[in-house]
Amino acid sequence: MSAFDLIETILFALSAFTVAYHLFYSILGGMTKRSDKYTQSRKKHRFAIVIPSYKDDEYILKAVQSFLQQDYPIDCFDIIVVSEQMQPSTNARLAEFPITLMQANFKGKGTKMKSVKAAIKQLPDGLYDMVLVMNADNVVNPDFLDQMNNTYASGSNAVQAHRIRKERSNHATMLNAISDEINNCIYRSGHVNVGLSSSLNGSGMAFDFAWIKSIVDQLNDEDDEKAIEALLLRDRMYVDYMDHVYVYATRKESRNKFYKQRGNWIKSHYHSLFSNILHLPGAIFSGNFDYADRILNWMTFPRTILLIVMGLMGVLSSSYNWMDGLKWWALLLALLFSMAFATPDYLVDKQFNKAIKAIPGMGIGMILSALGIIKKEKAEA
């Protein structure tokens, strides 16, 4: 067996596993939609709503206002905004609202997790039932907290709401919207439909207050929601997914931010894999299949890398032996089917068609951007 054949065999095995994983959960998520809503709870639990805001002057005021307009007792929730490098005028306007404003002055580079940790650590023990983590560009419907309260009252100690990208005016934001909904279908609806935990997506996440307070020191400043996911699943805490409870993301994305975001997601994906892979045998033999499934998920290729690998190997294999290339093109078709099946109808419009046509160009741009980052890092070294 030649070196090329060995590499192709390994890449095909990993790609086939990834496509099978996507296809299985996309069908489960797309064919079966949960219509059940939890019973209205008489008890109104207390929420701490943490909103990190880094230079988000354009969005933060609307985010705060959407929570102040909740159909929920005002004395049953507190809003904590962690302001970092925002304009004095924005901070002054925020100070007029009935919220807690933390003006962060972190040493070194600030991160979202650093802001979340700082907010949670200063919350008094026993004052709240749940901590809700939002992004600064998120707005919600007036019944959002009421729906979250019903879910918590039913026994769910970790909850992920359904994030929808409201801003879809350019190719980058449209592709983000498509990606989010594919993830909602595969990693959230598909999983909860078979009794497994939903994954977290970084906003619209709610956690039992006592639990998140107890593990906050285990989180590193550079971590993201995947680190919280791993701790939840190690503790065998089920993550519920509320498909009918919406969080609207309003942020506008440029192509450069799109490229950077994809790069960060890929780094986070493999950091999670290497941080948890040694726990896989223990998770399987102890019957913690939720955790085992999540580690297997992190063993799959991120979709961005998968598309590049399959396209490149399809071309190379076809040029070497066109019969060998057929298996790659069949795998690519299966992946595209799973993605199409997971994409909701409301996204399929003229902007969708334009964004799909822009994928090859944006894919090349992302590769060039990554190469530029590598060169920059080498120069700095």
N, C-alpha and C positions, 0 to 999 in steps of 0.2 A: 504493500500500500504506500503510495507516494505521500509526501507531506501535504499536498493540496487535498488529496482524498481524505486524509485524517482530519484536517481542519474542516472540510466540508461536512464530514460525518458528524463531528461534534456540534457545529453550528446548526446543522439540520435537526439534530435531536433536540437541542435547546429551543429552536424555533418552533418545531412541531409541538413540543410540550406547551409553549406559550400560546400558540394558536388554539390548541385543544382547551386550555384553561379559559381563554377568552370566549370561545365558541360555546362551551358548556354553560358558563354563567350568563352570557348575553341572552341565550335562549330562555334560561330560567327567569331572568329579569324582565325580558321583553314579553314573554307569553303570559306571565302571571303577575298581575298588579294587586297589591294589597289595598283593599278598600275600607278596611276596618279602622275606626277611630276609637280612641280610648274614652271610657265613660267620663262624663263631666265630674270633676272632683269638687267636693264642697270645701275642702281645705285649700287655702291659698298658701303655697310654700314661698319661701323667700329666695330671691335670686340676686346674685352679684353678677352684673354684666360688665365684663372686662373688654375694653376696646383699645388696643395699642394703635397709636397714630404717629407714624413717622413721615413728616413732611406732607401730611394728607389734608392740608388746609382746604382743598377743593371739595372734600367729601365729608369730613367729620361732623360738620354741623347738621347735615341732613340725617346722618346716621343716628346722632343723639336725639334729634327731634322725632324720628320714627319710633324710638322707644318711649319717649315722653308722651306719645299719643296712643299708648297701649290701652286696651280695654281690660285693665288689670289694676288692682289696688295700688296706688302710688306708694303706699307705705310697705309694700311687699317686694320691692326691688330697688336696688341702688345701681347707678351707672358709674363706672370708674374708667375715666379716660386717661391713658398714659401718653402724655404729649412729649414728643421728642423732635426737636429742631423744627417746630412750627412757628409761624409768625406771631409776634406779640399781640397783634390785633385779633388773631384767631383765638389765642388763649384768653384774651379779655372777653370775647363773646362767649366762650365756653364757660367762663367763670360766672356768667349771669344765669346759667341754667342750674337747676337743683341737682347737681351731680358732684362727684368727687373728681377733682382735676389734679393729677400727679404730673408735675413737670420734671421729666427725667433728665438727668445729667450724668449719663453712664460714662465710666472710664472705658476707653477703647471703643470699639465698634458696637453700636447698639443693634439688637436683633429683636424680632417679635417675641421669641421665647424669653428673652431677658426682661422685656416689658411685662409679659404675663406673669412671670415668677415674682417680679417686684410687687405687682398688684396683689397677687394672692397672699404673699407673705405678710402684707400689712392688714389683711382682713382679720377681724377678731374671731377667735374660735367660737363656734356655736351660734353665730349670728345668722348664718345662711344655710339653706338646704342644698342649693345648686350653684355652681359657677358656670356662666355662659361666656364663651370666648367668641368674639366677633372680629371682623376686619373693619377698618375705618370707612370703607366704601359700601358697607352693607346697610340696606334698609329692609324693613320687615312689615308684614301686615299687622293691623291692630290686634288680631287675636293670637299673635305669635306666642307670647308668654303664657296665655291661657292654655294653648295646645301643649306647650312644653310642660306646664304644670300637670296636666292630665296624664301625660306620658310618665312623668316622675312618680305621680301618685299610684300608677299602675304597677310600679316596681322596677322601672328602668332607671338604672343608676348612671348610665352613659347613653347619650342620645346625639345623633347626627341629623340635622335638618337638610332639606333639599335645596341646594344652591343653584340658582339660575342666573346666567349672565344676561343682565338687562341691556347692557351696552354691546351692540353687535354691528357697529357702523363701518368697520374696516375688516380686512382679512384676518388680522391677528386676533381681534376680539371675537370674530365669528368662529375661528378655529378653536379658540379657548372655550367658547360656548358648546361647540360640538364635543370637544374632549371631555368637558365636565359632565355632559349628559351620558356619554358612553361610560364614563367611570361610575356615574350614578346607577346605571343599569347593571354593569358587571360587578362592581365591588360593593354595591350597597343593596339594591333590590334583589339581584341574583343571589346574593349571600343570605339575606334575611329570609328569602323564600324557602330556603332549605334548612333554616334554623341556625345559620352561622352569623357571626357578628358582621355588622357593617364596618367598612373602613371609614376613617376620618378624612376630612378634606381641608381642615385649617380654619374654617369659620362656620358659625352656626352649630358649634359643638357645646354640649352641656354635660357636666360631670357632677357627681355627688360631691358636696363641699368637703366633707370630712375626708373622703378618699384623696381628692386632688391636693388637699392641704398636706396630707401625710406623705405624698410622694414627690412634692415639688422640689425638694432638695436633691432628688435623684436625676433631675433633668439638667442637662448642660445648656449653657446659653445659646449654643449653635444648633440645638435640636429643633425639630419641627414636630408636627402632630404624630408622625410615625413612632417617635419615641414614647409618646403617651399611649399610643395603640399597643405597643409591645408590653408596657407595664399593665395595662388593662387586661390583656389576654393572658399574661402570666398569672394574674390574680383571678382568672376565670370570670371576669366581669363582662357580661354580654353588652354589646353596643347596638342599640336599636336604631332603626332608620325611619324617619318620618317623611315619607314620600309626598305627603299632602301639606307639609308645613314648609313654606318657602322662605328662603333668604335671597334677596336680589342684590347681585354684585353690579355696581355701577361704574367701576373703574374703566377708563379708556387705556388701551394698551397700544404701544408702538411696536414696530417689528423688532427693534433692538431689545425691548423689554421681553418680548415673546421669546427671542433666542436665549436671553439670560435666564428666563424662567424655566425653559426646558432643560437647560444645563444644570440648574439648581435641583430640579426634580430628579434628574438622572443621578446626580451625586448623592442625594438623599436616599434614593432607591437602593443603591449599592452599599451605602453606609449602614442602612437598616439590615440588609442581608448579612453583611460581615459581622454586625453586632449581635445577631440573633441566630445564625446558622448552627452554632454548637448546641443550641437548645432544641433543635429539631428532633433528635432521637428521644429525648426526655418527654417532649410534648406528645409524641406519637404513643410511646409506651405507657404514659400516664393517662391517656385518653383525652388530652387537651387538644382536640381536633381543631378548635377555633384558632389556637395559636399556631398549630402545625400548618394549617391552610394559609395563614398569613405569611409564614416563612416561605412556603412554596410559592406564594404570589411574588415575594421579593426575589425568588430564584428565576423568575421569568424575565425575558427581555422587556424593558420599557418599549412602548409602541413605537416611539421615534426611532430607536436603535433597530427594532425588529424590521420596520419598513426599509431602512437602509440596508441591513444585512440581506434580506430576502431579494431586494432589487438588485444589489450588487452580485450576490451569488447566482441569481437567476441568469444574469448577463454572462458572467464568467463561465458557468456550467454549460450554458447553451452554446457558447463559442467553442468550448472544448468538445462537447458532445450534446447535440440538441436533445437527445433522449434524456440525458441526465438533468437538463434544465427544466423538464416538465414538472418534476416533483416540487421545485421551488415556485413555479408559477401557480400550481394547484394550491400550494400552501398560502400563497399571497391572496388568491381568490377566496380561500376560506376565511382569512383574516378580514378582508374587505367585507365579506358577507356578515361576519360577526359585528363589525363596526356599523354597517348599514342597519342591521337588525336592532342594534342598541340605540340608534339615533331617533329621537321622537319626531313626529310629523311637523310640529310647530316650527322646527328649525329649517325645514326643507323649503326654501324659497329662492328668489333670484340671488340674494346675497350668499346663500349657501352654495349655489352653483359656481359663483365667482370665486369663493374661498377655496373650493375643492380644486378648481383649475390652477389656483395659485400655490398649491402644496409643493409641487416639484421645485419651483423657484425659491420658495421659503425654506425648503429642505436644504437646497444648495447653500442658501444664505446662512443657515444655521451651522452647517459644516464649516464654512469659511469663517464665521464668527468664532467657532470653537478653536479653529487653527490659529486665529489671531490672539485668542486668550492664551493659548499654549506658548506662542512666541513671546508674548508679553511677560509671562511668568518665567520663561527661560532667561529673558533679558534681565529681569529683576534679580534672578538667582546669581 
